């Protein structure tokens, strides 16, 4: 079973996405901000990261940049999932190395389909 790290500071969004992933047979671990996410990734190497952008301590762009510049984590797929839905936000997220960008609010089938496609690699 694949393990995904969900990095989301909003409790409501965290619960919504966790439930969606678990209901689709995906094991989910949670981090509440970017610093916690990086600590977790170094210890547990998830199969994929779902990453919010606007978070305390370290934003998602910085987390993604660090993951993609580290030889140990550069191949871990990153799905940015953010309320920042402008074209510039999407462009900037992809420039940081994100493998996919999904704007909130999203259709559940879009998030699940993107994750499954990236996990198949």
CORNOR-V140259 format. One record per helix or strand. SS is the DSSP state (hx for helix, st for strand). FROM is the first residue (numbers start at 1). LEN is the number of residues. If there is no record, write none. Layout:
SS_FROM_LEN + SS_FROM_LEN
This chain:
st_3_5 + hx_11_13 + st_27_5 + hx_34_11 + st_48_4 + hx_60_10 + st_77_6 + hx_87_9 + st_100_4 + hx_108_13
